[in-house]
């Protein structure tokens, strides 16, 4: 078989027609047939065949580690910005409640709520809250569990090991409670003094009576 018979066309000098015939035959060819088709194409055009048209280009998948790094560095879109603003508002409201702001569970519930826990959003939330929260965590405004959680969550290493200052405060509270309880005792003591005074007056009256009788 000559090259034209393999390609399935009449002899021609039209390269485009030869190319079309080559590509059409190549779609259904085995490995051996593909090699024969390539050789026939070479003989027909006297050149190396061009790659088949409309062939999809293989795209190499990106490295997963690199993809993860790009995700962490991606810019925030409008939805991300809205999430960040809502979290900052919740934190500011929490700071206005001294009792709830000492509960580390509430901090975790706000900051770890998806999608706020995603690395780009967490980094931006930490950046906006750092000027306000970090000094408070470092000077002992928050209990140790809250301060340590902030240090771990936002990578604020200076506040990851904050000493627990709750115990002295609790002791002071207990001491204040005892002092207040003791302040309730003086009224009882005050009620005791009239009885003593009355007893002394009674003795004086008795002494005067017995003295008068003695004189008579």
Backbone as a ProteinNet text record, in pm:
[ID]
protein_1_A
[PRIMARY]
XXXXXXXXXXXXXXXXXXXXXXXXXXXXXXXXXXXXXXXXXXXXXXXXXXXXXXXXXXXXXXXXXXXXXXXXXXXXXXXXXXXXXXXXXXXXXXXXXXXXXXXXXXXXXXXXXXXXXXXXXXXXXXXXXXXXXXXXXXXXXXXXXXXXXXXXXXXXXXXXXXXXXXXXXXXXXXXXXXXXXXXXXXXXXXXXXXXXXXXXXXXXXXXXXXXXXXXX
[TERTIARY]
84.6	0	87.9	50.8	125.4	66.7	129.3	87.8	-53.9	-97.5	-230.4	-338	-306.8	-402.1	-415.3	-301.6	-306.1	-386.7	-368	-440.9	-584.9	-614.4	-751.4	-795	-701.5	-736.8	-661.6	-708.6	-638.9	-513.3	-412.5	-291.1	-324.2	-267.1	-295.2	-176.9	-167.8	-64.8	-119.8	-247	-310.5	-274.1	-185.5	-138.8	-253.3	-345	-455.6	-542.2	-564.4	-645	-572.3	-440.1	-361	-366.2	-355.6	-361.1	-495.4	-604	-736.8	-750.2	-701.2	-710.3	-627.6	-510.4	-423.5	-491.4	-547.6	-612.4	-736.4	-811.9	-931.3	-896.3	-793.7	-752.7	-689.9	-622.3	-551.5	-646.9	-769.9	-865.6	-897	-893.6	-936	-820	-697.3	-581.9	-523.1	-472.3	-395.4	-255.2	-169.3	-31.8	42.7	28.7	97.8	41.5	-90	-152	-113.6	-98.8	-59.2	80.2	168.6	303.7	301.8	218	208.6	146.9	46.8	-14.1	85.6	167.7	266.6	366.5	408.3	501.9	438.4	309.4	240.2	226.5	199	186.7	318.9	429.2	561.6	587.2	551.7	573.8	485.6	362.9	270.1	308	356.7	385.8	534.9	613	755.9	793.2	713.9	737	685.9	723.8	676	532.3	443.5	303.1	286	194.5	158.1	66.4	60.2	-30.1	-173.9	-259.9	-401.6	-464.9	-551.6	-618	-723.8	-755.1	-858.2	-826	-701	-663.4	-651.4	-719	-711.4	-570.1	-531.7	-397.9	-402	-314.5	-309.4	-256.5	-327	-286.6	-232.5	-111	-48.8	-112.3	-154.2	-213.4	-111.4	-156.6	-67.2	-29.4	88.5	135.2	43	3.2	-94.3	-41.7	86.5	143.1	141.3	176	176.2	36.1	-62.4	-201.2	-244.9	-204.9	-240.5	-180.6	-53.5	8.9	-59.6	-102.5	-172.8	-307.4	-374.7	-501.8	-483	-373.8	-348.2	-316.4	-258.2	-217.3	-319.4	-429.9	-524.5	-585.6	-613.5	-677.9	-822.2	-872.5	-1009.1	-1106.1	-1216.8	-1319.8	-1424.7	-1533.8	-1635.2	-1701.2	-1727.2	-1789.1	-1696.7	-1567.5	-1470.5	-1466.3	-1467.8	-1465	-1586.2	-1702	-1823	-1812.2	-1756.5	-1738.5	-1644.9	-1536.8	-1440.8	-1508.4	-1587.5	-1655.6	-1752.4	-1825.3	-1921.2	-1850.1	-1737.7	-1663.4	-1609.8	-1556.5	-1503.8	-1616.5	-1734.4	-1849.1	-1885.6	-1886.2	-1918.6	-1816	-1688.6	-1584.3	-1599.2	-1628.2	-1647.6	-1767.5	-1873.5	-1988.8	-1952.5	-1869.3	-1826.5	-1743.9	-1661.9	-1579.1	-1662.8	-1781.9	-1870.2	-1941.2	-1922.8	-1983.2	-1870.5	-1830.7	-1714.2	-1725.1	-1842.4	-1854.7	-1838.9	-1903.5	-1893.9	-1757	-1689.9	-1557.8	-1451.6	-1482.2	-1388.1	-1409.1	-1507.8	-1540.6	-1470.1	-1368.3	-1291.2	-1377	-1481.5	-1569.7	-1641.1	-1678.5	-1746.2	-1649.9	-1525.6	-1425.4	-1404.2	-1396.3	-1375.6	-1496.1	-1616.5	-1736.8	-1742.5	-1695.1	-1698.3	-1586.2	-1463.8	-1348.4	-1330.7	-1382.9	-1366.9	-1487.5	-1585.7	-1705	-1670.1	-1689	-1661.8	-1750.5	-1701.8	-1568.5	-1463	-1492.7	-1396.2	-1269.2	-1272.8	-1155.4	-1058.6	-1094.5	-1003.9	-883.8	-766.7	-641.6	-642.8	-687.6	-685	-773.6	-892	-983.5	-930.9	-878.2	-825.1	-710.6	-625.1	-513.2	-562	-666.4	-718.2	-790.8	-866.2	-933.6	-830.9	-724.5	-619.7	-552.9	-533.1	-468.8	-554.4	-686.3	-774.5	-793	-790.6	-815.2	-688.9	-574.2	-448.8	-425.6	-441.9	-415.2	-500.8	-618.2	-709.4	-692.5	-684.8	-687.4	-550.6	-447	-316.4	-267.7	-275.3	-233.8	-316.8	-447.7	-533.3	-494	-456.8	-415.3	-281.1	-192.7	-59	-60.1	-151.8	-150.5	-241.3	-299.1	-377.3	-523.2	-573.7	-716	-803.1	-758	-833.3	-777.8	-861.3	-810	-708.7	-623.8	-518.1	-570	-679.3	-726.6	-762.6	-824.4	-861.2	-736.7	-641.9	-519.5	-439.7	-430.2	-353.8	-420.5	-554	-623.6	-595.6	-599.4	-568.4	-426.8	-333	-195	-178.3	-245.3	-237.2	-309.3	-427.2	-512.2	-455.3	-402.7	-351.8	-199.1	-132.8	14.3	76.2	14.3	71.3	153.8	279.4	359.7	382.2	376.2	401.7	289.6	172.1	60.4	20.7	103.3	68.3	90.7	178.7	208.1	180.5	57.8	18.6	-14.4	45.3	14.4	-130.8	-183.9	-324.6	-342.1	-417.6	-439	-577.9	-649.8	-785	-784.4	-684.8	-684	-670	-572.1	-565.5	-694	-753.8	-877	-987.2	-994.8	-1095.7	-1073.3	-945.2	-915.9	-954.9	-924.5	-962.5	-1113.7	-1183.8	-1329.5	-1378.8	-1313.1	-1351.4	-1323.9	-1205.8	-1172.7	-1274.5	-1313.9	-1414	-1545.1	-1579.2	-1702.7	-1697.4	-1581.5	-1568.5	-1578.3	-1516.5	-1521.1	-1664.7	-1738.5	-1876.9	-1958.4	-1925.7	-1998.4	-1968.6	-1841.1	-1805.1	-1870.2	-1895.1	-1959.1	-2102.5	-2158.1	-2294.4	-2298.8	-2183.7	-2181.6	-2198.8	-2143.6	-2154.1	-2293.4	-2399.1	-2532.9	-2570.5	-2527.6	-2555.6	-2484.2	-2358.3	-2284.2	-2349.3	-2398.8	-2462.8	-2587	-2659.4	-2778.4	-2742.7	-2618.2	-2577.1	-2548.1	-2503.8	-2463.6	-2579.5	-2697.5	-2806.4	-2834.2	-2819.4	-2843	-2739.7	-2613.8	-2508.3	-2533.8	-2568.9	-2594.8	-2712.3	-2816.2	-2931.4	-2893.9	-2806.9	-2764.3	-2686	-2598.6	-2519.2	-2611.6	-2707.6	-2801	-2879.9	-2917.9	-2991.6	-2908.6	-2777.2	-2689.8	-2679.8	-2671.8	-2660.7	-2786.6	-2903.1	-3029.1	-3038.1	-2999.7	-3001	-2907.2	-2791.4	-2693.6	-2749.6	-2820.5	-2875.5	-2986.1	-3066.2	-3174.3	-3119.3	-3024.4	-2967.1	-2890.9	-2833.6	-2763.9	-2862.5	-2978.1	-3080.6	-3136.6	-3159.3	-3209.8	-3110.2	-2987.4	-2886	-2881.9	-2898.6	-2894.8	-3015.5	-3135	-3254.2	-3239.4
-119.6	0	124.2	219.4	344.1	440.7	556	651.8	701.2	713.3	763.4	662.7	535.8	432.5	425	443.3	440.6	559.4	674	793	791.8	711.1	699	812.9	876.9	987	969.8	1043.6	1046.2	1130.7	1102	1184.8	1332.3	1416.5	1560.2	1638.4	1761.5	1850.8	1945.3	1928.2	2014.4	1964.1	2035.1	1991.7	1986.3	2081.9	2083.4	1959.2	1914.7	1794.5	1672.7	1670.2	1558.1	1557.1	1675.6	1688.4	1639.4	1678.5	1636.1	1484.6	1425.1	1279.9	1209	1260.6	1202.1	1204.5	1319.1	1332.3	1244.1	1233.2	1150	1003.9	955	815.9	790.9	892.8	876.5	856.3	905.6	894.6	749.5	660.6	521.9	424.7	476	391.2	331.6	208.2	147.4	204	154.1	204.8	176.8	55.2	21.6	102.1	115.1	191.5	339	391.1	530.3	553.7	458.2	472.3	469.3	381.4	374.8	502.7	556.6	681.6	797.2	799.2	905.8	895.8	773.7	754.4	792.8	755.3	790.9	941.7	1007.2	1153.4	1217	1164.9	1217.4	1204.1	1086	1063.2	1153.6	1181.4	1261.3	1407.8	1460.7	1605.1	1633.6	1528.8	1549.2	1631.2	1616.9	1697.6	1621.9	1670.6	1611.9	1655.4	1565.2	1604.6	1700.2	1794.1	1886.2	1813.1	1854.8	1788.9	1805.6	1708.2	1718.5	1844	1904.6	2026.5	1995.3	2097.3	2087.4	1983.3	1944.5	1848.9	1922.5	1877.7	1949.2	1948.2	2060.6	2076.1	2031.8	1940.9	1889.7	1997.9	2017.4	2117.1	2045	2077.1	2013.7	2066	1975.8	2023.2	2096.4	2198.6	2276.8	2196.2	2223.4	2158.6	2193.4	2092.7	2115.2	2208.9	2195.9	2284.9	2428.9	2444.5	2578.4	2634.7	2546.4	2591.3	2634.6	2559.4	2596.6	2730.1	2753.5	2881.1	2996.6	2972.6	3076.9	3107	3003.8	3024.8	3112	3086.4	3165.8	3310.7	3335.5	3469.5	3539.7	3473.4	3532.6	3659.2	3758.7	3880.2	3852.7	3931.2	3913.3	3977.6	3907.4	3965.1	4034.9	4080.3	4155.5	4071.1	3943.6	3856.1	3834.7	3817.1	3800.4	3925	4041.1	4165.6	4180.4	4135.4	4142.6	4050.9	3931.2	3837.6	3898	3959.3	4020.8	4130.4	4214.8	4323.7	4268.9	4163.8	4106.5	4048.7	3983.2	3926.3	4036.8	4142	4253.5	4316.5	4330.2	4385.2	4295.3	4163.5	4070.4	4078.4	4091.8	4100.9	4229.1	4340	4466.2	4458.1	4391.2	4372.1	4283.7	4183.6	4095	4171.2	4263	4340.3	4428.9	4463.5	4546.3	4466.4	4334.5	4247.8	4183.4	4241.7	4192.1	4045.5	3998.9	3859.5	3763.1	3790.7	3701	3707.8	3821.4	3834.3	3750.2	3696.8	3609.5	3462.2	3433.1	3294.7	3259	3174.7	3139.4	3065.5	2996	2925.6	3019.9	3138.8	3236.2	3290.9	3316.4	3363	3260.1	3133.5	3028.7	3018.1	3031.8	3020.1	3129.8	3249.7	3360.6	3348.4	3326.1	3331.6	3205.3	3091.6	2967.2	2933.5	3021.1	2996.6	3011.6	2907.2	2919.4	3028.3	3102.8	3093.3	3180.5	3234.5	3321.7	3248.1	3113.7	3037.1	3015.4	3057	3043	3134.7	3087.5	3157.9	3304.1	3337	3479.2	3565.2	3513.7	3591.9	3602.1	3491.4	3495	3595.4	3599.5	3693.1	3837.5	3866.8	4003.5	4041.2	3947.3	3974.2	4005.2	3925.4	3949.7	4084.7	4122.3	4251.3	4367.8	4357.7	4466.7	4470.9	4355.7	4351.8	4366.8	4347.1	4345.6	4473.7	4594.6	4714.8	4724	4665.3	4673.5	4556.2	4434.5	4315.2	4276.2	4293.6	4242.7	4308.8	4443.1	4502.5	4452.9	4432.5	4384	4243	4160	4024.2	4022.7	4115.6	4117.6	4174.5	4267.6	4328.5	4257	4144.3	4064.7	4103.1	4181.7	4216.2	4092.2	3999	3875.8	3762.2	3665	3545.2	3473.1	3393.9	3325	3239.2	3161.4	3080.8	3164.7	3281.1	3367.7	3423.7	3472.9	3530.6	3426.3	3305.9	3201.1	3159	3156.6	3124	3229.6	3356.5	3463.1	3447.8	3419.2	3404.3	3292	3178.6	3065.3	3094.6	3154.3	3172.3	3276.4	3385.8	3494.2	3495.7	3395.7	3389.1	3509.5	3550.1	3654.8	3585.7	3561.8	3478.7	3541.7	3674.8	3740.6	3719.8	3674.3	3656	3509.8	3418.4	3276.8	3221.4	3285	3236.2	3346.7	3381.7	3485.4	3419.2	3463.4	3401.3	3418.5	3318.9	3322.2	3420.5	3527.6	3630.9	3624.9	3517.4	3507.1	3478.5	3397.4	3353.8	3469.1	3563.4	3676.7	3758.3	3775.3	3853.1	3784	3650.2	3576	3586.3	3582.2	3593.2	3730.2	3832.5	3966.1	3977.2	3911.1	3913.2	3845.1	3732.2	3661.6	3746.1	3814.8	3899.8	4012.2	4067.6	4174.8	4122.9	3999	3941	3920.9	3877.5	3859.5	3993	4096.3	4228.1	4278.9	4255.2	4298.5	4222.3	4092.5	4013.2	4062	4102.5	4150.9	4285.5	4362.4	4490.8	4473.4	4355.3	4330.9	4300	4271.2	4232.6	4349	4469.2	4576.7	4607.2	4602.5	4629.2	4534.9	4410.7	4318.6	4361.7	4408	4454.8	4581.1	4667.4	4790	4757.3	4656	4616.5	4560.4	4517.4	4459.5	4567.7	4686.5	4790.6	4844.2	4865.7	4914.2	4821.6	4692.2	4598.2	4617.1	4641.1	4662.1	4791.6	4895.9	5024.3	5012.2	4941.5	4924	4847.4	4746.5	4668.4	4754.3	4842	4930.9	5029.1	5085.6	5179.9	5111.1	4986.4	4912.2	4894.5	4864	4848.9	4978.6	5090.7	5219.5	5247.8	5217.3	5241.2	5152.7	5026.3	4936	4984.1	5028.8	5078.6	5200.7	5285.8	5404.9	5365.4	5267.6	5225.3	5162.7	5072.3	5007.3	5109.2	5207.8	5312.8	5395.5	5426	5503.3	5423.2	5294.7	5212.9	5201.5	5196.5	5189.4	5317.1	5429	5557.8	5572.7	5519.8	5531.2	5452
0	0	0	-84.4	-85.9	16.4	29	132.2	110.9	-14	-41.4	-1.6	-26.4	13.3	166.4	235.4	382.7	434.9	371.1	414.8	366.5	264.2	214.9	126.7	55.3	-34.6	-165.6	-265.7	-393.6	-380.2	-461.9	-458.5	-480.2	-399.5	-405.6	-350.4	-392	-337.7	-231.6	-196.9	-96.1	44.1	109.1	241.5	342.6	333.4	428.6	413.5	289.4	268.5	321.4	301.2	353.4	506.8	565.5	711.9	764.8	697.1	742.3	735.2	628.3	612.2	719.4	745.3	848.2	985.8	1020.2	1150.5	1160.6	1053.6	1055.3	1076.7	1005.2	1019.3	1157	1212.4	1339.6	1456.6	1446.2	1555.8	1590.4	1491.7	1512.9	1494.7	1490.8	1460.8	1586.9	1573	1681	1677.3	1769.3	1773.9	1643.7	1594.9	1470.2	1353.7	1348.8	1240.9	1249.3	1372.5	1387.5	1332.4	1354	1301.2	1147.3	1089	944	887	959.3	914.8	917	1020	1028.8	914.7	885.5	775.8	642	625.9	502.6	489.6	600.6	596.2	556.2	611.7	576.5	426.6	375.8	233.3	148.9	197.4	117.4	114.6	222.6	229	237.6	264.8	276.9	398.6	507.8	625.4	748	866.7	991.5	1014.8	1051.8	1070.7	1186.4	1168.4	1276.2	1373.6	1496.4	1591.3	1547.9	1578.3	1538.5	1594	1515.3	1558	1663.5	1742	1846.1	1952.4	1960.8	2064.6	2196.9	2299.9	2428.6	2483.2	2536.8	2594.5	2738.4	2772.8	2909.4	3002.4	3111.3	3210.6	3331.8	3367.1	3482.5	3609.6	3699.2	3825.2	3909.1	3974.3	4059.9	4182.4	4231.5	4353	4468.8	4544.4	4650.6	4757	4791.8	4892.8	4843.7	4713.7	4658.8	4656.7	4621.9	4620.8	4759.3	4861.8	4997.8	5037.8	4994.4	5024.6	4954.4	4828.2	4755.4	4820.6	4873.8	4942.2	5064.9	5137.7	5258.5	5225.2	5104	5067.1	4978.1	4946.1	4852.3	4912.2	4827.7	4878.3	4917.4	5012.1	5058.8	4959.9	4936.4	4851.6	4938.7	4875.9	4949.8	5058.2	5028.2	5128.7	5248	5219.7	5328.3	5416.2	5352.2	5428.7	5518.7	5470.1	5552.1	5672.9	5654	5765	5869.8	5824.7	5917.6	5998.5	5932.4	6004.5	6108.8	6073.6	6168.1	6290.7	6269	6382.3	6472.1	6413.5	6493.2	6575.7	6517.1	6590.5	6708.6	6686.7	6795.1	6907.2	6871.1	6974.1	7054.8	6988	7060.5	7154.3	7111.4	7199.2	7317.5	7293.8	7402.3	7505.7	7460.4	7553.3	7643.9	7601.4	7683.7	7791.9	7791.8	7892.9	7973.4	8088	8161.9	8200.6	8234.9	8279	8161.7	8047.5	7932.1	7866.6	7876.5	7813.4	7883.1	8002	8072	8039.1	7954.9	7918.7	7788.2	7795.6	7675.6	7574.1	7620.3	7527.6	7433.2	7481.9	7396.4	7292.2	7331.8	7236	7125.5	7163.8	7063.2	6970.7	7026.3	6944.7	6838.6	6872.2	6776.1	6673.8	6719.6	6630.3	6547.2	6595.2	6520.7	6433.8	6431.5	6350	6201.7	6118.3	5974.2	5913.6	5814	5753.9	5821.4	5940.1	6006.8	6045.3	6049.7	6088.8	5972.9	5851.8	5738.6	5756	5710.7	5737.7	5693	5569.7	5530.9	5619.1	5655.7	5739.1	5880.8	5933.8	6070.4	6080.4	5976.9	5978.4	5978	5897.9	5890.5	6019.3	6077.8	6205.3	6313.5	6318.5	6417	6395.6	6268.5	6240.5	6290.4	6272.4	6314.2	6465.7	6531.2	6675.6	6759.1	6698.2	6776.1	6856.2	6798.9	6879.2	7004.6	7002.5	7117	7212.3	7157.7	7242.4	7296.3	7217.5	7261.4	7390.3	7402.7	7530.7	7647.8	7626.1	7734.3	7775.8	7677.6	7710.4	7782	7745.8	7806.3	7947.7	7976.5	8110.2	8209.8	8169.9	8263.2	8273	8176.5	8179.8	8163.2	8079.5	8055.4	8142	8175.9	8242.8	8154.6	8218.5	8145.5	8030.5	8046.1	7932.3	7810.3	7832.6	7720.9	7654.1	7734.7	7679.1	7602.2	7656.6	7588.3	7458.5	7457.3	7332.6	7225.5	7264.6	7168.7	7114.5	7205.1	7160.8	7060.5	7086.3	6994.1	6862.8	6872.5	6753.6	6657.9	6713.7	6630.7	6621.2	6678.5	6678.1	6747.9	6858.8	6942.3	7050.7	7022.1	7109.5	7246.2	7253.3	7381.7	7482	7437.2	7530.1	7543.4	7491.6	7500.5	7641.2	7718.1	7852.8	7953.8	7969	8065.1	8197.9	8309.9	8438.6	8475.9	8542.6	8583.9	8698.1	8673.5	8774	8834.4	8803.7	8859	9007.6	9054.3	9193	9290.7	9270.9	9363.7	9364.8	9247.1	9243.2	9322.1	9310.8	9384.2	9534.5	9573.6	9715.8	9769.4	9688	9730.9	9744.3	9654.4	9661.4	9788.3	9820.9	9942.2	10066.1	10065.8	10179.3	10192.9	10078.9	10084.7	10140.2	10101.9	10152.1	10302.2	10353.3	10497.4	10570.6	10511.5	10575	10581.5	10470	10470.3	10573.5	10590	10689.5	10830.3	10850.6	10982.4	11012.4	10903.4	10925.2	10975.2	10953.8	11001.8	11151.1	11213.2	11354.7	11451.6	11429.8	11528.6	11575.8	11490.7	11546.3	11659.1	11652.6	11761.9	11889.5	11868.2	11985.6	12042.1	11954.2	12001.1	12083.8	12045.1	12120.9	12258.7	12275.5	12402.9	12507	12464	12558.3	12641.8	12592.4	12680.5	12796.7	12774.3	12885.3	12994.7	12951.3	13052.2	13129.4	13057	13123.3	13220.2	13173.7	13265	13389.6	13374.2	13491.2	13589.4	13533.9	13620.8	13693.7	13623.2	13686.8	13797.3	13772.8	13875	14001.4	13982	14097.6	14175.9	14104.8	14173.1	14254.5	14197.9	14269.8	14393.7	14376.1	14492	14601.1	14561.7	14660.1	14733.6	14661.6	14727.4	14824.3	14785.9	14873.8	15000.3	14983	15102.1	15188.3	15126.1	15205	15284.6	15228.7	15301.2	15417.3	15395.8	15503.2	15617.4	15582.8	15686.7	15767.9	15702.3	15772	15862.7	15827.7	15910.7	16038
[MASK]
++++++++++++++++++++++++++++++++++++++++++++++++++++++++++++++++++++++++++++++++++++++++++++++++++++++++++++++++++++++++++++++++++++++++++++++++++++++++++++++++++++++++++++++++++++++++++++++++++++++++++++++++++++++++

